[in-house]
């Protein structure tokens, strides 16, 4: 496959990275000219003390601070409307999203709905948002979604269907990536979100829309995850280096997939997660090796590089033999961190495969990036192999 020579890079205008980077939020908020800030988060982040810490730093700069803590995992559109209702008459001029992908995605949607008015339905799809949103600072507390650097907000509507807004106005005005905020993440969440980051990295690296810029980011992310995810899962509360490296990996993979796109892993995983309500990272992890096996002939050279980045020895092997080692390397990471390996392990019904496949094939926005052309029959076979 030839590399794309023409490409466009969209990333947030400012990204601050580092242990204790969060200490900068007061100063940064004043640079935006803010006087009244709304923190958008969930109860878990409030209980962890992270929200209070951020609030204190902002208040030390004489900023008024309100808190909306109603974000739920896999958030419904109702959460966005609830938040906007709480904002009425309060004159907030800056939003701060703190949490996993859910809080960050809600913050994106609130930001543009406040200024563009109307209903969320008006903005589903690509580039429907007409003008910039309220300024927003995004602070991830997991290492996986990369949502702090993407232009996407994923919500669930009142019919329980996933709805997606894509707009350059969803990019953060500032993303603060402070790995210390991920120290207290439980092992299971670390494992699931880490596998999500690995999927972002592998899918964007092998995307037909990958370019020189995204290749650097995604391949580095793959190697960092290979070296650090196990440590982050099993020693995460004290191994600061592994948390730092996973945060960087998530950030790089997020920037990469925001430009090059994810592909069949996410397409099949989203169908699965939608029907069975399983965590996003877990559903991706469950599909990853079967999709890689299918995709190998689409780009042996890149899968060979993935195997190498994950520490596999490929000297003396052909590209095809080396590429197959990527499947093995990914499977071992996933097994090591306790991810179930088969769909039947989490009680997915075999008879649902046809329905899941029909949902997944509709996800053209992702499948167009796949390195190998994929049909409905292919998707059924992949689910079958994963089952
Ligand atoms: Fe994802």
Boltz pocket constraint, residues with backbone or C-beta under 6 A from the ligand:
constraints:
  - pocket:
      binder: B
      contacts: [[A, 144], [A, 145], [A, 196], [A, 200], [A, 266], [A, 280], [A, 284]]
      max_distance: 6.0
